[in-house]
């Protein structure tokens, strides 16, 4: 796949950001949403986008966040 227009990269970035934000909202942690670095999002609770999809960094997440995340996205490690 080749992106023809450089703006396509920006649009992909916006989509990824909005997907991460929606995950935090769905996990009742919207106030914890932020951008860490690269494809890592969250403060107390952290998720990252990998080639396998969204993954929770289980060492950072609260039990409540993990329960909501796992219900929606499964326990991918």
C-alpha positions as CSV (number, residue, x, y, z in Angstrom):
1,X,0.0,0.0,0.0
2,X,1.3,3.4,-0.9
3,X,-0.1,6.7,0.4
4,X,-0.3,9.2,-2.5
5,X,-1.1,12.3,-0.5
6,X,1.1,13.4,2.5
7,X,-2.2,14.5,4.2
8,X,-3.1,10.8,4.3
9,X,-0.5,10.3,7.1
10,X,-2.1,13.1,9.1
11,X,-5.6,11.6,8.7
12,X,-4.3,8.2,9.8
13,X,-2.8,9.8,12.9
14,X,-6.0,11.6,13.7
15,X,-8.0,8.3,13.3
16,X,-5.6,6.5,15.7
17,X,-5.8,9.3,18.3
18,X,-9.6,9.3,18.1
19,X,-9.8,5.5,18.4
20,X,-7.6,5.6,21.5
21,X,-9.7,8.4,23.0
22,X,-12.9,6.4,22.4
23,X,-11.4,3.3,24.2
24,X,-10.7,5.5,27.2
25,X,-14.2,6.8,27.1
26,X,-15.7,3.3,26.8
27,X,-13.6,2.2,29.8
28,X,-14.9,5.1,31.9
29,X,-11.4,6.6,32.0
30,X,-11.8,9.6,29.7
31,X,-10.2,11.9,32.2
32,X,-7.0,9.7,32.1
33,X,-6.6,10.0,28.3
34,X,-3.4,11.6,27.0
35,X,-0.7,10.9,24.5
36,X,2.5,9.4,25.9
37,X,4.8,8.8,23.0
38,X,4.6,7.1,19.6
39,X,1.5,4.9,19.7
40,X,1.2,4.8,23.5
41,X,-1.8,6.6,25.1
42,X,-2.9,7.2,28.7
43,X,-1.7,8.3,32.1
44,X,-2.5,5.9,34.9
45,X,-4.0,3.5,32.4
46,X,-2.0,2.9,29.2
47,X,-2.8,1.3,25.9
48,X,-0.7,1.0,22.8
49,X,-1.4,0.2,19.1
50,X,0.5,-2.8,17.9
51,X,0.4,-4.9,14.7
52,X,-2.1,-7.1,16.6
53,X,-4.4,-4.3,17.6
54,X,-4.9,-2.3,20.8
55,X,-3.1,-3.8,23.8
56,X,-3.4,-2.7,27.4
57,X,-0.1,-2.3,29.3
58,X,-1.3,-4.4,32.2
59,X,1.4,-3.2,34.6
60,X,0.0,0.3,34.5
61,X,-3.8,-0.2,34.3
62,X,-6.2,-0.3,37.1
63,X,-8.3,-3.4,37.6
64,X,-11.4,-1.4,36.6
65,X,-9.9,-0.3,33.4
66,X,-8.6,-3.8,32.5
67,X,-12.0,-5.3,33.1
68,X,-13.7,-2.8,30.7
69,X,-10.9,-3.1,28.2
70,X,-10.8,-6.9,28.2
71,X,-14.6,-7.0,27.8
72,X,-14.4,-4.9,24.7
73,X,-11.0,-5.9,23.2
74,X,-10.0,-9.2,24.8
75,X,-6.9,-9.9,26.7
76,X,-4.3,-9.6,24.0
77,X,-0.7,-9.6,25.2
